[in-house]
Amino acid sequence: MSAEAVHDHHHHHRDETELSPATWRDPKRYAWLLGLLVPLLPLMAWGLVELTGLGVLWFWGPMFVFGVMPVLDTIIGKDNANPPDSVIKWLEQDRFYRWCTYAFLPLQYGSLVLACWLWGTQGLGVIESLGLALTVGCVSGIAINTAHELGHKRASMERWLSKVALAQTGYGHFFIEHNRGHHVRVATPEDPASSRMGESFYRFWPRTVKGSLTSAWELETKRLERLESGMLTPKNDILNAWAMTVVLFGALTAIFGVEVLPWLLVQAVFGFSLLEVVNYLEHYGLLRDKRDDGTDRYERTQPHHSWNSDNVSSNVLLYHLQRHSDHHAHPTRRFQALRHFDEAPELPSGYATMIVLALLPPLWRRVMDPRVLAHYDGDISRANIDPRRREKVMRRYRPVAA
């Protein structure tokens, strides 16, 4: 029993039954270990190619994420059960869950070294190398999500591990922009990571990649100004995060040869694009209202400002990222304790399926635009609409005059 638990035990005799794990078991407890399949995708790809002789299986990562996971989401279905409030504190203190996220990192880096060895020494063709790079990109993209879980925590070690997880995609600045930028501006036109109604993923991608970087740089400049420090300092969290990437890529290139460098860049771009497509579907078209206190500030972030998805298989592989509404309402809450809200708008399927739709804009709009409209009870003017498409969207969804 930990010190906190002992303390609780003495102070809350009458709550003991509620707090005790004996009365409630997390049905997903061991399922969280399945999240560790993700960093093994390159190993699986290599094994499958060796077993079958089929070079196409170097693409196992994208096949798994965009093929197997949507099927699992559909078959296994949804789970909107929440842990009872009385166990949340206890659940958050259970270190088992922390080790589920920590264990991701050595596997992530093991698979990266394996991939570099394969690129550098196994004479793969260009298409095979590309397949492996996309498979590694699936790992590094989902690693950003592991970094996301760790980067929100107050413990400095977890925040440091978050940067380690981001080094593989060169996206260290996400750690700053997400926590200090996105969480403040989410579901507003000012947020580069909140997509707008009528904006395709292909238009969102350059806006968010550039906007996130600019925003991170501005936030870090302000922080360092408060510390009366210039930008060129080891304390600059963007530069020290990027330095990790430079050292990592430099070391891998030195060990395995310069031929691994292009593939490292391919997997990095694919990895952070995977993050950005998830950003695209998390807040599409949703808008926070301004406060009515005469200031220009927005209302507090509520569960209905993020799209949710309770599809079990994507949730288990993504550490409950899809319970995004509770995450925005309570950013430091650990993944195992995130809850489902009935008032949060629900995506028609898990993230894996929705990513495929986002890559096909006409299909995405057909599925999602009516949902945004329904969420705002038919009043499309309350949505976050792409300014360049505003007139077109308003014309299409203008309320019928009574």
C-alpha positions as CSV (number, residue, x, y, z in Angstrom):
1,M,0.0,0.0,0.0
2,S,1.5,3.3,-1.0
3,A,1.9,6.2,1.5
4,E,-1.0,8.0,-0.1
5,A,-3.2,4.9,0.2
6,V,-2.3,4.5,3.8
7,H,-3.1,8.2,4.4
8,D,-6.4,7.7,2.7
9,H,-7.0,4.5,4.7
10,H,-6.7,6.4,8.0
11,H,-8.7,9.3,7.0
12,H,-11.5,7.7,5.2
13,H,-12.6,4.6,7.0
14,R,-16.1,4.9,5.7
15,D,-14.9,5.4,2.1
16,E,-12.6,2.4,2.2
17,T,-15.0,0.1,0.4
18,E,-15.4,2.7,-2.4
19,L,-11.7,3.4,-2.8
20,S,-10.8,-0.3,-2.7
21,P,-10.0,-1.9,-6.0
22,A,-11.7,-5.0,-4.6
23,T,-15.1,-3.6,-5.4
24,W,-14.2,-2.3,-8.9
25,R,-11.9,-3.8,-11.5
26,D,-10.8,-1.9,-14.6
27,P,-12.1,-4.1,-17.4
28,K,-9.5,-2.7,-19.8
29,R,-6.5,-3.0,-17.3
30,Y,-4.6,-5.6,-19.3
31,A,-5.9,-4.4,-22.6
32,W,-3.7,-1.3,-22.3
33,L,-0.7,-3.6,-22.8
34,L,-2.0,-4.0,-26.4
35,G,-0.8,-0.4,-27.0
36,L,2.7,-1.9,-27.0
37,L,1.9,-3.8,-30.2
38,V,2.2,-0.5,-32.0
39,P,6.0,0.0,-31.6
40,L,6.5,-3.7,-32.7
41,L,5.0,-3.0,-36.1
42,P,8.4,-2.8,-37.9
43,L,9.4,-6.1,-36.2
44,M,6.1,-7.7,-37.3
45,A,6.6,-6.4,-40.9
46,W,10.1,-7.9,-41.1
47,G,8.8,-11.2,-39.7
48,L,5.9,-11.3,-42.1
49,V,8.1,-10.6,-45.1
50,E,10.6,-13.3,-44.0
51,L,7.7,-15.8,-43.5
52,T,5.9,-15.1,-46.7
53,G,8.4,-13.6,-49.0
54,L,5.9,-10.9,-49.9
55,G,7.6,-7.5,-50.1
56,V,4.3,-5.7,-49.9
57,L,4.2,-6.6,-46.1
58,W,6.9,-4.0,-45.5
59,F,3.8,-1.7,-45.6
60,W,2.4,-3.6,-42.6
61,G,2.2,-0.5,-40.4
62,P,-0.3,1.4,-42.7
63,M,-2.2,-1.8,-43.3
64,F,-2.6,-2.4,-39.6
65,V,-3.6,1.2,-38.7
66,F,-5.8,1.9,-41.7
67,G,-7.0,-1.7,-42.4
68,V,-7.0,-3.9,-39.3
69,M,-7.9,-1.2,-36.7
70,P,-11.1,0.1,-38.5
71,V,-12.3,-3.5,-38.8
72,L,-11.6,-4.1,-35.1
73,D,-13.3,-0.8,-34.2
74,T,-16.4,-2.0,-36.1
75,I,-16.4,-5.6,-34.7
76,I,-15.5,-4.8,-31.1
77,G,-17.7,-1.7,-31.0
78,K,-18.0,0.9,-28.4
79,D,-17.6,1.1,-24.6
80,N,-18.9,4.2,-22.9
81,A,-18.5,2.8,-19.3
82,N,-16.8,5.2,-16.9
83,P,-14.8,4.4,-13.8
84,P,-16.9,5.4,-10.7
85,D,-15.8,8.8,-9.3
86,S,-14.8,7.2,-6.1
87,V,-12.0,5.2,-7.7
88,I,-10.6,7.9,-10.0
89,K,-8.0,9.1,-7.5
90,W,-6.9,5.5,-6.7
91,L,-6.9,4.7,-10.5
92,E,-4.6,7.6,-11.2
93,Q,-2.1,6.5,-8.6
94,D,-1.8,3.0,-9.9
95,R,1.7,2.9,-11.4
96,F,0.9,-0.1,-13.7
97,Y,-0.7,2.4,-16.2
98,R,2.4,4.6,-16.1
99,W,4.6,1.7,-17.0
100,C,2.3,0.9,-20.0
101,T,3.3,4.3,-21.4
102,Y,7.0,4.1,-20.3
103,A,7.4,0.7,-21.9
104,F,6.4,2.2,-25.3
105,L,9.7,4.2,-25.5
106,P,12.4,1.4,-25.4
107,L,10.2,-0.6,-27.9
108,Q,9.8,2.6,-30.1
109,Y,13.6,3.1,-30.2
110,G,14.3,-0.6,-30.6
111,S,12.1,-0.7,-33.7
112,L,13.8,2.4,-35.1
113,V,17.3,0.9,-34.7
114,L,16.0,-2.3,-36.3
115,A,14.6,-0.3,-39.2
116,C,17.9,1.5,-39.7
117,W,19.7,-1.8,-39.7
118,L,17.3,-3.1,-42.4
119,W,17.7,0.0,-44.5
120,G,21.4,0.1,-44.1
121,T,22.4,-3.5,-44.5
122,Q,19.7,-5.6,-46.0
123,G,19.6,-4.2,-49.6
124,L,15.9,-3.3,-49.6
125,G,14.5,-1.8,-52.8
126,V,13.1,1.7,-52.9
127,I,9.5,0.5,-52.6
128,E,10.3,-1.9,-49.7
129,S,12.3,0.8,-48.0
130,L,9.3,3.2,-48.4
131,G,7.0,0.6,-46.9
132,L,9.2,0.2,-43.9
133,A,9.5,4.0,-43.5
134,L,5.7,4.3,-43.5
135,T,5.5,1.4,-40.9
136,V,8.1,3.2,-38.8
137,G,6.1,6.4,-39.3
138,C,3.1,4.7,-37.8
139,V,5.1,4.0,-34.7
140,S,6.6,7.5,-34.5
141,G,3.2,9.1,-35.1
142,I,1.5,7.1,-32.4
143,A,4.6,7.8,-30.2
144,I,3.5,11.5,-30.4
145,N,0.4,10.4,-28.6
146,T,2.4,8.6,-25.9
147,A,4.4,11.9,-25.7
148,H,1.1,13.7,-25.4
149,E,0.1,11.6,-22.4
150,L,3.4,12.1,-20.7
151,G,3.8,15.8,-21.6
152,H,0.7,16.8,-19.8
153,K,2.0,15.5,-16.5
154,R,3.6,17.6,-13.8
155,A,6.5,15.3,-13.1
156,S,9.6,16.6,-14.8
157,M,10.7,13.0,-15.7
158,E,7.6,12.3,-17.6
159,R,7.9,15.6,-19.4
160,W,11.5,14.8,-20.3
161,L,10.3,11.3,-21.6
162,S,7.7,13.1,-23.7
163,K,10.5,15.0,-25.5
164,V,12.3,11.7,-26.0
165,A,9.2,10.2,-27.6
166,L,9.0,13.2,-29.9
167,A,12.6,13.2,-31.0
168,Q,11.9,10.6,-33.7
169,T,9.6,12.9,-35.6
170,G,11.5,16.1,-35.0
171,Y,8.3,17.4,-33.5
172,G,9.6,18.5,-30.2
173,H,7.9,21.9,-30.4
174,F,4.5,20.1,-30.2
175,F,5.3,19.6,-26.5
176,I,5.1,23.4,-26.0
177,E,2.5,24.4,-28.5
178,H,0.1,21.6,-27.4
179,N,0.2,22.3,-23.7
180,R,0.5,26.0,-23.6
181,G,-1.1,26.9,-27.0
182,H,-3.7,24.4,-28.2
183,H,-5.2,23.8,-24.7
184,V,-5.8,27.6,-24.3
185,R,-7.1,28.3,-27.8
186,V,-8.8,25.0,-28.7
187,A,-12.0,25.3,-30.8
188,T,-11.4,28.9,-31.7
189,P,-10.4,30.4,-35.1
190,E,-7.0,31.4,-33.5
191,D,-6.0,27.8,-32.9
192,P,-3.8,26.3,-35.7
193,A,-4.6,22.8,-34.5
194,S,-8.5,23.2,-34.6
195,S,-9.8,22.4,-38.1
196,R,-12.6,24.5,-39.6
197,M,-15.8,23.4,-41.3
198,G,-15.3,23.3,-45.0
199,E,-11.5,23.0,-44.7
200,S,-10.0,19.9,-46.2
201,F,-7.2,18.0,-44.5
202,Y,-4.9,19.0,-47.3
203,R,-5.6,22.7,-46.6
204,F,-5.4,22.2,-42.9
205,W,-2.0,20.4,-43.0
206,P,0.2,23.4,-44.1
207,R,-1.8,25.8,-41.8
208,T,-1.4,23.6,-38.7
209,V,2.3,22.6,-39.3
210,K,3.3,26.2,-39.9
211,G,0.9,27.6,-37.2
212,S,2.0,25.2,-34.5
213,L,5.7,26.0,-35.1
214,T,5.1,29.7,-35.1
215,S,2.9,29.5,-32.0
216,A,5.5,27.3,-30.1
217,W,8.2,29.7,-31.0
218,E,6.2,32.7,-29.7
219,L,5.2,30.9,-26.5
220,E,8.8,29.9,-25.8
221,T,10.1,33.4,-26.6
222,K,7.6,34.8,-24.0
223,R,8.6,32.2,-21.4
224,L,12.3,32.9,-21.8
225,E,11.7,36.7,-21.7
226,R,10.1,36.2,-18.3
227,L,13.3,34.4,-17.3
228,E,15.3,37.3,-18.8
229,S,17.0,34.9,-21.2
230,G,17.7,35.0,-24.9
231,M,16.4,32.3,-27.4
232,L,19.8,30.7,-27.9
233,T,20.1,28.9,-24.6
234,P,19.9,25.2,-23.6
235,K,16.8,26.2,-21.6
236,N,15.0,26.8,-24.9
237,D,12.7,23.8,-24.9
238,I,12.3,23.9,-28.7
239,L,16.0,24.0,-29.4
240,N,16.8,21.3,-26.8
241,A,14.0,19.1,-28.2
242,W,15.3,19.5,-31.8
243,A,18.8,18.9,-30.6
244,M,17.7,15.4,-29.5
245,T,16.4,14.8,-33.1
246,V,19.7,16.0,-34.6
247,V,21.8,13.8,-32.3
248,L,19.5,10.8,-32.9
249,F,19.5,11.1,-36.7
250,G,23.2,11.9,-36.7
251,A,24.0,8.9,-34.6
252,L,21.9,6.5,-36.7
253,T,23.4,7.9,-39.9
254,A,26.9,7.5,-38.5
255,I,26.2,3.9,-37.5
256,F,24.2,2.6,-40.4
257,G,25.3,4.9,-43.3
258,V,23.9,7.9,-45.1
259,E,21.4,5.8,-47.0
260,V,19.2,5.7,-43.8
261,L,18.8,9.5,-43.7
262,P,16.1,10.0,-46.4
263,W,14.0,7.2,-44.8
264,L,14.4,8.8,-41.4
265,L,13.0,12.0,-42.9
266,V,10.1,10.2,-44.6
267,Q,9.1,8.4,-41.4
268,A,9.3,11.7,-39.5
269,V,7.0,13.6,-42.0
270,F,4.6,10.6,-42.1
271,G,4.6,10.4,-38.3
272,F,3.8,14.0,-37.6
273,S,1.2,14.0,-40.4
274,L,-0.5,11.2,-38.6
275,L,-0.6,13.5,-35.5
276,E,-2.0,16.4,-37.6
277,V,-4.7,14.3,-39.2
278,V,-5.8,13.3,-35.7
279,N,-5.8,17.0,-34.8
280,Y,-7.9,17.6,-37.8
281,L,-10.7,15.3,-36.7
282,E,-10.6,16.1,-33.0
283,H,-12.2,19.6,-33.2
284,Y,-13.6,19.8,-36.8
285,G,-16.0,22.7,-37.1
286,L,-16.5,23.1,-33.3
287,L,-16.4,26.6,-31.8
288,R,-16.3,28.0,-28.3
289,D,-18.6,30.9,-27.6
290,K,-17.3,34.3,-26.4
291,R,-18.0,35.1,-22.7
292,D,-20.8,37.5,-22.1
293,D,-18.8,39.6,-19.7
294,G,-17.8,42.2,-22.3
295,T,-14.3,40.9,-22.6
296,D,-13.1,39.3,-25.8
297,R,-12.3,36.0,-24.0
298,Y,-13.8,32.6,-24.8
299,E,-15.8,30.5,-22.5
300,R,-14.1,27.6,-20.6
301,T,-13.4,24.5,-22.7
302,Q,-16.3,22.1,-22.2
303,P,-16.7,18.4,-23.3
304,H,-18.8,19.5,-26.3
305,H,-15.8,21.3,-27.8
306,S,-14.1,18.1,-28.9
307,W,-15.3,15.1,-30.9
308,N,-15.2,11.9,-29.0
309,S,-15.1,8.3,-30.0
310,D,-15.7,5.3,-27.7
311,N,-14.5,2.6,-30.1
312,V,-12.6,0.3,-27.9
313,S,-9.8,-0.9,-30.1
314,S,-8.6,2.5,-31.2
315,N,-8.9,3.7,-27.7
316,V,-6.8,0.9,-26.2
317,L,-4.1,1.4,-28.9
318,L,-4.2,5.2,-28.4
319,Y,-4.4,5.4,-24.6
320,H,-7.9,6.8,-24.6
321,L,-6.9,9.7,-26.8
322,Q,-10.4,9.5,-28.3
323,R,-11.9,10.4,-25.0
324,H,-10.7,13.8,-26.0
325,S,-13.5,15.8,-24.4
326,D,-12.6,14.9,-20.9
327,H,-9.0,15.4,-21.7
328,H,-9.6,19.0,-22.7
329,A,-11.7,19.6,-19.6
330,H,-9.1,18.0,-17.3
331,P,-5.7,18.0,-19.1
332,T,-3.6,16.5,-16.3
333,R,-6.0,13.5,-15.8
334,R,-4.3,10.3,-16.7
335,F,-5.5,8.3,-19.6
336,Q,-7.0,5.3,-17.7
337,A,-9.3,7.7,-15.8
338,L,-10.7,9.6,-18.7
339,R,-14.5,9.5,-18.9
340,H,-17.2,9.4,-21.5
341,F,-19.7,12.3,-21.7
342,D,-23.1,12.0,-23.2
343,E,-23.1,15.7,-24.2
344,A,-19.9,15.4,-26.2
345,P,-20.4,15.1,-30.0
346,E,-19.5,11.6,-31.1
347,L,-17.6,10.6,-34.2
348,P,-19.3,7.8,-36.3
349,S,-16.3,5.5,-35.8
350,G,-12.9,5.3,-34.2
351,Y,-9.9,7.5,-35.2
352,A,-8.5,4.9,-37.5
353,T,-11.6,4.9,-39.7
354,M,-12.0,8.6,-39.5
355,I,-8.4,9.2,-40.7
356,V,-9.2,7.3,-43.9
357,L,-12.3,9.5,-44.4
358,A,-10.2,12.7,-43.7
359,L,-7.9,11.7,-46.6
360,L,-11.0,11.7,-48.9
361,P,-12.4,15.2,-48.5
362,P,-15.8,14.7,-50.4
363,L,-16.5,11.7,-48.2
364,W,-15.4,13.4,-45.1
365,R,-17.7,16.4,-45.7
366,R,-20.6,14.1,-46.5
367,V,-20.2,12.3,-43.2
368,M,-19.1,15.2,-40.9
369,D,-20.8,18.4,-42.1
370,P,-24.3,17.2,-41.3
371,R,-23.0,16.2,-37.8
372,V,-21.6,19.6,-37.2
373,L,-24.9,21.1,-38.3
374,A,-26.9,18.7,-36.0
375,H,-24.5,19.5,-33.1
376,Y,-25.5,23.2,-33.5
377,D,-29.2,22.4,-33.8
378,G,-29.2,23.5,-37.5
379,D,-27.6,26.9,-36.8
380,I,-24.5,26.7,-38.9
381,S,-23.4,30.2,-38.0
382,R,-22.3,28.9,-34.6
383,A,-19.7,26.6,-36.1
384,N,-16.0,27.3,-36.7
385,I,-16.1,27.8,-40.5
386,D,-13.2,28.2,-42.8
387,P,-13.3,32.0,-43.8
388,R,-12.5,31.2,-47.4
389,R,-15.4,28.8,-47.7
390,R,-17.8,30.7,-45.4
391,E,-20.2,31.9,-48.0
392,K,-20.4,28.6,-49.7
393,V,-21.0,26.7,-46.4
394,M,-23.6,29.3,-45.3
395,R,-25.5,29.0,-48.6
396,R,-25.5,25.2,-48.4
397,Y,-26.7,25.0,-44.8
398,R,-28.7,28.2,-44.4
399,P,-31.7,27.6,-42.2
400,V,-35.0,27.3,-44.0
401,A,-37.1,30.5,-43.2
402,A,-40.0,29.6,-41.0
